[in-house]
Amino acid sequence: MGCFFSKKSKRKSSEKDERTPTTTTVETTTTTNSSVPLGNNSEEPPKQYSWDKREKVDPKDYMLSGLKDVTVGRHPGKLNGQQFVIQDCVNCNIFVFDHAATITIDDCVNCRIVLGPIKGSVFFRDCNDIKCVVACQQFRTRDCQKVEVFLCCATQPIIESSTGMKFGCFQYFYPDLAFHFKDAGLSIFNNNWSNIHDFTPVCGENNWSLLPESSKVLDFVPVPDPESEFKSVRISGDPERSIVPLTKGGRRKDSDESCLFVFFAGEYTTANARKLIDEMTTKGFVLVQTKEVSMRPEDVKRVFQNSADELVDWITKGPVIALELSGGGVVDACRSIADQVFPGTKVFVSENKNSSSRDVDNFFNFADMQMGL
């Protein structure tokens, strides 16, 4: 790992105090002193470099290796965005309650794993029978079998030479998780958990599938043992408490009617989006997908078309948060909530069910292109 070293400071060789003898004659007295520092004859202090001031780290603090039948991991504040490695673990419960730069999991068997938000990639290699909760920028597996993951991934998840892969939407909470998402630079609204790309498809076979919609995360990855060092961490697998909104993803929708609801940047944009989700799901509507993206004036005109002129100025304030909601009567319900709950908030809501499908396609096709999906 690149962070596990420090350079030694360079010392200048000490200057020697050289003096010539004093010579006295009848006519004059001459005294010669050379190489004596003014005001202080002590040795010059060594020069300090920036790497000398860095706190020394032990590689073992950023690795779990060769463990069996134990509950292990890291508490919040122990990684602080560093790289982390998990390897050669068997029948372990692993909880990493912190954000990281990247995490690799190699040659692990029959393990339950929770990983805090990862700014870069998480890479599973040569693993078998793994159940995990992961939030990351990039997700990839190679030569893995039977991995079940509740995932939040900002980009398209990739599997390679892997079989028996099953995916569900991220459903998890611990007290520092929202802060760790922010530290990792991840948006809770950019989750492509069901949009899997298989690098090595096999004709006539399916290397991956979606977990049943009724799947509960704690049935796959239980909370830490009461005797473990993580017993004090308050954990919830309740979808209503999950930091990441629970979305239907690529599953077949039960209704043909969808609605696009977009919040433009403001002081309470995230809170307003969460409130809308709570209001709509309580009424029995389904959250299909979400996105948080920046837009340019030309994007607004292409996506919102006839409504573009009144929206162009709002995109300069920051990214927009868009939600697709589904169910019979969803457009009327969204418009009613926009008027009653968000009267002073700048939003876009599909005007009617005849145009709503086009609104959804226009926005999410743009968002996917913007994010390189």
Buried (B, 14 or more C-beta within 10 A) or exposed (E): BEEBEBEEEEEEEEEEEEEEEEEEEEEEEEEEEEEEEEEEEEEEEEEEEEEEEEEEBEEEEBBBEEBEEBBBBBBBEBBEBBBBBBBBBBBBBBBBBBBBBBBBBBBBBBBBBBBBBBBBBBBBBBBBBBBBBBBBBBBBBBBBBBBBBBBBBBBBBBBBBBBBBBBBBBBBBBEBBBEBBEBBEBBBBBBBBBBBBBEEEEEEEEBBEBBEEEBBBBEBBEBBEEEBEBEEBEBBBEBEEBBBBBBBBBBEEEEEBBBBBBBBBBEEBBEBBBBBBEBBBEEEBBBBBBBBBEBEEEBBBBBBEEBBEEBBEBBEEBBBBBBBBBBBBBBEBBBEBBEEEBEEBBBBBBBEBEBBBEBBBBBBEBBBEBBEB
